[in-house]
Amino acid sequence: MFQQPLPQRVRVLILGGGIHGVGILHDMASRGWQDVHLIEKNTLGHGTSSRSTKLIHGGLRYLQRIHDFPLVAEALRERKVLMQVAGDLVHPLEFVFPILKSGGASRIKVKVGLSLYDFLAGRQNVGRHHRLAESEALARAPMIDPTKFSGYFSFWDCQTDDLALVRRAAHSAVKLGAGVSEWHQVAKISRANDGWLVDVVAPDGTMAQISCLYIVNAMGPWANKILESSDIEPTHKAINNKGSHLVFPDIGLKAGLFLQSPEDNRIFFVLPWLGKTLVGTTEKIFSGNPDQVVVTNDEVDYLLDHCNRYLSTPLRRENIEATFAGLRWLAVEEGFTISKTSRSHVLGAIGSGRGMMWTLYGGKLSTYRALAEEIGTKICTHFGDESRSRTTQPDVWFSDESSYSTPQDAVKRFEG
């Protein structure tokens, strides 16, 4: 789908075709930079960027840490921006937050958290939280077991088709003059007097070399691996945070469910999505091969057990239509568990001659555009260019046929 020819020399080379890679490409192109190119070893969005929980949200659970408040506020602002520039792919979704009779966050704590969530959103809020009567909660989620809950709140976030959003940003970047080459794999990065040399393996197995001034390493779980294999010391250690998801037939949800697991303090979601029902959670360290991340039988058991304890009609293993797992690449914070590691991104900068390479650690789907703007500004500042990002403006977004709009597509993308 994206097969622009490889350049011999380019000003900015982006490694990795997930949401952050294409976001940076789109940002640079929106500034008028056409001398930018992205390479991806598979198809765009093949990894975690098509295996997320499909939410554009502030991250209600991140309010447990004061120093993550700015991240939540930024994500809530970005939620509104993405609704404005890609409203066919990013739309509001109401959530029901049931209060457990035993364990979990108290009614007062949830009320305070939702009030803070609304405050941080400010004028960009999608909808204010409020209490729900039991009948109202059951109208939105008729399968919940009301005997397990003492009350209910409603709040709002947004949902998206993550893969379609990746392709929309890439398509828009290409329309603005940027280049993308799928099915090209980075083999080695070398320093040069005039920046960097990057060896790339083409689909037919031949080797090409690209000279560039700037590199943005947005390869996620593979970011440090390519540095180490190129004898370049990474600036940060990192871990993979795994999210596992199950896809079921539509069970009649009119809103998303935001559920708690008191035993391990994890949050999981039950969501309507493209005519299906999506069940998922995160917060598990993954130390295996990123190319072989799958949902294990134990994780299926965990999700079914924790979900079904709150449902009057249980979800059954034989009704699972698809499973998928994604990895979020996070900079290590010494002394913190995975659930308490900040989701704020970190940029590792490495110089070479007059060039620079930035390696991205962390980052959220919800804030990808703002992060791309930050990196784009760093590149422009280093180069001495004063152009500004225009990705908040609808005229640099171009519609295509990338959206998945049928229940069959929602399952088909995870087959194999």
ChimeraX attribute file (.defattr): number of C-alpha atoms within 10 A of each C-alpha:
attribute: neighborCount
match mode: 1-to-1
recipient: residues
	/A:1	10
	/A:2	18
	/A:3	12
	/A:4	15
	/A:5	10
	/A:6	19
	/A:7	17
	/A:8	11
	/A:9	17
	/A:10	17
	/A:11	17
	/A:12	24
	/A:13	28
	/A:14	25
	/A:15	25
	/A:16	29
	/A:17	31
	/A:18	26
	/A:19	30
	/A:20	31
	/A:21	30
	/A:22	33
	/A:23	28
	/A:24	29
	/A:25	33
	/A:26	33
	/A:27	30
	/A:28	31
	/A:29	27
	/A:30	26
	/A:31	21
	/A:32	15
	/A:33	18
	/A:34	19
	/A:35	17
	/A:36	26
	/A:37	29
	/A:38	26
	/A:39	27
	/A:40	23
	/A:41	20
	/A:42	16
	/A:43	18
	/A:44	27
	/A:45	23
	/A:46	17
	/A:47	24
	/A:48	23
	/A:49	25
	/A:50	23
	/A:51	21
	/A:52	26
	/A:53	29
	/A:54	20
	/A:55	21
	/A:56	27
	/A:57	24
	/A:58	27
	/A:59	20
	/A:60	17
	/A:61	14
	/A:62	18
	/A:63	18
	/A:64	12
	/A:65	11
	/A:66	9
	/A:67	12
	/A:68	17
	/A:69	19
	/A:70	13
	/A:71	22
	/A:72	25
	/A:73	21
	/A:74	17
	/A:75	25
	/A:76	27
	/A:77	23
	/A:78	23
	/A:79	27
	/A:80	23
	/A:81	20
	/A:82	24
	/A:83	19
	/A:84	15
	/A:85	18
	/A:86	18
	/A:87	13
	/A:88	14
	/A:89	21
	/A:90	23
	/A:91	20
	/A:92	19
	/A:93	21
	/A:94	20
	/A:95	24
	/A:96	25
	/A:97	23
	/A:98	27
	/A:99	22
	/A:100	22
	/A:101	15
	/A:102	11
	/A:103	12
	/A:104	18
	/A:105	18
	/A:106	14
	/A:107	17
	/A:108	10
	/A:109	11
	/A:110	18
	/A:111	16
	/A:112	12
	/A:113	17
	/A:114	22
	/A:115	16
	/A:116	16
	/A:117	24
	/A:118	21
	/A:119	14
	/A:120	20
	/A:121	23
	/A:122	14
	/A:123	10
	/A:124	16
	/A:125	17
	/A:126	22
	/A:127	15
	/A:128	16
	/A:129	19
	/A:130	12
	/A:131	16
	/A:132	16
	/A:133	11
	/A:134	15
	/A:135	11
	/A:136	15
	/A:137	24
	/A:138	18
	/A:139	14
	/A:140	19
	/A:141	21
	/A:142	18
	/A:143	17
	/A:144	22
	/A:145	15
	/A:146	20
	/A:147	11
	/A:148	16
	/A:149	16
	/A:150	14
	/A:151	17
	/A:152	21
	/A:153	22
	/A:154	23
	/A:155	22
	/A:156	22
	/A:157	23
	/A:158	23
	/A:159	24
	/A:160	26
	/A:161	25
	/A:162	26
	/A:163	25
	/A:164	21
	/A:165	25
	/A:166	24
	/A:167	25
	/A:168	24
	/A:169	27
	/A:170	29
	/A:171	24
	/A:172	25
	/A:173	28
	/A:174	21
	/A:175	15
	/A:176	21
	/A:177	16
	/A:178	23
	/A:179	25
	/A:180	26
	/A:181	23
	/A:182	20
	/A:183	16
	/A:184	25
	/A:185	20
	/A:186	20
	/A:187	15
	/A:188	17
	/A:189	21
	/A:190	15
	/A:191	17
	/A:192	16
	/A:193	11
	/A:194	14
	/A:195	20
	/A:196	25
	/A:197	20
	/A:198	21
	/A:199	17
	/A:200	21
	/A:201	18
	/A:202	17
	/A:203	13
	/A:204	8
	/A:205	10
	/A:206	8
	/A:207	14
	/A:208	16
	/A:209	18
	/A:210	16
	/A:211	22
	/A:212	25
	/A:213	22
	/A:214	25
	/A:215	29
	/A:216	26
	/A:217	24
	/A:218	23
	/A:219	25
	/A:220	28
	/A:221	23
	/A:222	15
	/A:223	19
	/A:224	22
	/A:225	14
	/A:226	18
	/A:227	18
	/A:228	13
	/A:229	12
	/A:230	15
	/A:231	12
	/A:232	15
	/A:233	11
	/A:234	17
	/A:235	16
	/A:236	16
	/A:237	11
	/A:238	19
	/A:239	19
	/A:240	23
	/A:241	21
	/A:242	23
	/A:243	26
	/A:244	26
	/A:245	25
	/A:246	23
	/A:247	23
	/A:248	22
	/A:249	18
	/A:250	15
	/A:251	17
	/A:252	15
	/A:253	21
	/A:254	18
	/A:255	20
	/A:256	26
	/A:257	23
	/A:258	19
	/A:259	21
	/A:260	22
	/A:261	15
	/A:262	14
	/A:263	8
	/A:264	10
	/A:265	14
	/A:266	16
	/A:267	16
	/A:268	23
	/A:269	20
	/A:270	24
	/A:271	27
	/A:272	23
	/A:273	24
	/A:274	18
	/A:275	18
	/A:276	20
	/A:277	21
	/A:278	25
	/A:279	23
	/A:280	24
	/A:281	22
	/A:282	22
	/A:283	21
	/A:284	16
	/A:285	16
	/A:286	16
	/A:287	11
	/A:288	9
	/A:289	9
	/A:290	15
	/A:291	9
	/A:292	8
	/A:293	18
	/A:294	16
	/A:295	18
	/A:296	13
	/A:297	9
	/A:298	9
	/A:299	17
	/A:300	18
	/A:301	12
	/A:302	13
	/A:303	20
	/A:304	18
	/A:305	14
	/A:306	15
	/A:307	21
	/A:308	17
	/A:309	13
	/A:310	20
	/A:311	17
	/A:312	14
	/A:313	13
	/A:314	14
	/A:315	17
	/A:316	11
	/A:317	12
	/A:318	7
	/A:319	11
	/A:320	15
	/A:321	17
	/A:322	19
	/A:323	21
	/A:324	23
	/A:325	24
	/A:326	24
	/A:327	24
	/A:328	25
	/A:329	24
	/A:330	25
	/A:331	24
	/A:332	18
	/A:333	15
	/A:334	7
	/A:335	8
	/A:336	10
	/A:337	13
	/A:338	19
	/A:339	18
	/A:340	13
	/A:341	19
	/A:342	20
	/A:343	21
	/A:344	17
	/A:345	17
	/A:346	16
	/A:347	18
	/A:348	16
	/A:349	14
	/A:350	15
	/A:351	13
	/A:352	16
	/A:353	12
	/A:354	14
	/A:355	22
	/A:356	20
	/A:357	22
	/A:358	21
	/A:359	22
	/A:360	26
	/A:361	27
	/A:362	23
	/A:363	25
	/A:364	23
	/A:365	23
	/A:366	26
	/A:367	24
	/A:368	19
	/A:369	25
	/A:370	23
	/A:371	20
	/A:372	24
	/A:373	23
	/A:374	14
	/A:375	19
	/A:376	25
	/A:377	20
	/A:378	14
	/A:379	21
	/A:380	16
	/A:381	12
	/A:382	13
	/A:383	14
	/A:384	9
	/A:385	12
	/A:386	10
	/A:387	15
	/A:388	15
	/A:389	21
	/A:390	18
	/A:391	25
	/A:392	18
	/A:393	12
	/A:394	13
	/A:395	11
	/A:396	19
	/A:397	22
	/A:398	17
	/A:399	13
	/A:400	11
	/A:401	9
	/A:402	15
	/A:403	17
	/A:404	16
	/A:405	14
	/A:406	13
	/A:407	15
	/A:408	12
	/A:409	13
	/A:410	20
	/A:411	18
	/A:412	12
	/A:413	15
	/A:414	16
	/A:415	10
	/A:416	5
